[in-house]
Amino acid sequence: MDKLNMNKPGMDKLIISARINEYEMRDGNPNVPWSPGEIAADAKACREAGAAIVHFHARKPDGAPEPDPRVCGQIIRNIRDSTDILVYPTLGVLARKLPILQRLQPVLDLAASPATRPDIVPLCLSSPNWDFYDADRQALRGADHVYLNPTDELIACIETLRSTGVGLECLSWEIGATRRIAALRDAAILPDPIMLAFHLTSGGMLAGHPGTAEGVETHLDFLPDRGPYRWAVMNLHGSMLPLAEAIIRAGGHVQLGIGDYHYRELGAPTNADLVREIVRIAHACGREVATPDEARRILGFSSISTAKDPIA
Ligand code: ZN
């Protein structure tokens, strides 16, 4: 924890991203939003609690994944009708066997109109095996799933996104992906500043660094000069709360929500409850929390957005 414990004056305000639903069902927490109306209401509540960004997956009324991009567009409209939070849909993990540019096409279609243009989309800079280990049963599941992201397709995707006004978040599941991000920056393929998320994995998911301080530090050790990076941490299938203070003190940003982990040890919290807890920890650390407009500036999106997308 020591390496992360280096609170510096003048660091950026904290950007909190609410990861509200992913493809989670409601058995572990009944507050997972599914319908466009529920997602928009949850986004508004998270914004009021202190989040600057909302990440969501479109869902059917029964919770099944909703692949129709028109529904995603409707959700973006619904969110923007009620709040200024930055919107960040998925890039289609369910379509992981398609080439990346095909996965990107629905985002490009949404980006054609300012009303539905996402503020941010994610890009995984590696090809993780989507497998889980159940230590109690000593059994693997998902052993045949790979999220395929070849580097040449990633570069084509980055270049395509540059002209759309959609911000890019680089997801790093392991140190090899962090090294790839640094190499693409060195090759002037990724422009500064780079929005970077360390994608830790817990709950038996094997592809990421574990959801521990050491899991974060291994990435940070490779980035001694963090000036170009606006780095955040998320923990798929694990709690972010034990890590939050160290990340906040080190200048990182926090991404969490009941889409990643149900937080049953807290009862049945809402996404807004979790955001409020991160705000409380940040204030106890003496760090302010960014509004969506401030997040846009910190992430270097302002020139893109104001030039191409006069969203009020
Ligand atoms: Zn997601």
Residues whose N, C-alpha, C, O or C-beta is under 5 A from the ligand:
A	BS01	ZN	E22 T90
